[in-house]
Amino acid sequence: MSDLSENEIKKLNTIKRVLDGECTKQEASETLEISIRQINRLIVKYNEEGELCFIHKNNDSHSVKWESLLRSA
C-alpha cells in the first residue's frame, strides 16, 4: 500500500468502510466528494482488482510534453 497517494488511501479506506457496513454509500460519496454512481464503480473495481485498482495508472509515466523535452535534450 506504500505506492498509494493520500487521496488513493482515502478512497481505499472509505470503500472498505462501505463494504464492512461501517458507513453508507451516501456518506462515502460525501466524504470523497464524488457521486454515488462513482462509489459503485469503485466498489466493482475493488472487488475485481483489489487494492491495486486505486493506484493511478499514470504514476510511472511522463507526459507527452515531458517526453519530447527529454528527446530534444
C-alpha positions as CSV (number, residue, x, y, z in Angstrom):
1,M,0.0,0.0,0.0
2,S,3.1,2.3,0.1
3,D,2.6,3.2,-3.6
4,L,-0.7,4.9,-2.9
5,S,-1.1,8.6,-2.6
6,E,-3.0,10.1,0.3
7,N,-6.1,10.6,-1.9
8,E,-5.9,6.9,-3.1
9,I,-5.5,5.7,0.5
10,K,-8.6,7.8,1.5
11,K,-10.6,6.2,-1.3
12,L,-9.4,2.7,-0.3
13,N,-10.3,3.1,3.3
14,T,-13.7,4.7,2.6
15,I,-14.6,1.9,0.2
16,K,-13.5,-0.7,2.8
17,R,-15.7,1.0,5.3
18,V,-18.7,0.8,3.0
19,L,-18.1,-2.9,2.3
20,D,-17.7,-3.5,6.1
21,G,-21.0,-1.8,6.7
22,E,-19.4,1.0,8.8
23,C,-20.8,3.7,6.5
24,T,-23.3,4.1,3.7
25,K,-22.6,4.8,0.1
26,Q,-24.1,8.3,0.6
27,E,-21.7,9.0,3.5
28,A,-18.8,7.7,1.3
29,S,-20.0,9.9,-1.5
30,E,-19.9,13.0,0.7
31,T,-16.5,12.1,2.2
32,L,-14.8,11.6,-1.1
33,E,-16.9,14.4,-2.8
34,I,-17.9,12.1,-5.7
35,S,-21.2,10.7,-6.8
36,I,-22.8,7.5,-5.5
37,R,-22.5,6.2,-9.1
38,Q,-18.8,6.6,-8.8
39,I,-18.8,4.9,-5.4
40,N,-20.5,2.0,-7.1
41,R,-17.8,1.9,-9.8
42,L,-15.0,1.9,-7.2
43,I,-16.7,-0.9,-5.3
44,V,-16.9,-3.0,-8.5
45,K,-13.2,-2.3,-9.4
46,Y,-12.1,-3.1,-5.8
47,N,-14.0,-6.4,-5.9
48,E,-12.4,-7.3,-9.3
49,E,-8.8,-6.0,-8.8
50,G,-8.3,-5.5,-5.0
51,E,-6.3,-2.6,-3.6
52,L,-4.2,-2.2,-6.8
53,C,-7.2,-0.6,-8.5
54,F,-6.7,2.6,-6.5
55,I,-3.2,3.2,-7.9
56,H,-3.4,5.7,-10.6
57,K,-2.3,4.2,-13.9
58,N,-0.1,7.1,-14.9
59,N,2.1,7.0,-11.8
60,D,5.2,5.8,-13.5
61,S,4.9,7.7,-16.8
62,H,5.7,11.2,-18.0
63,S,3.5,13.5,-20.1
64,V,4.0,13.7,-23.9
65,K,5.4,17.2,-23.5
66,W,8.0,15.9,-20.9
67,E,8.9,13.0,-23.2
68,S,9.5,15.4,-26.2
69,L,11.7,17.6,-24.0
70,L,13.8,14.6,-23.0
71,R,14.3,13.6,-26.6
72,S,15.3,17.0,-27.7
73,A,17.9,17.4,-24.9
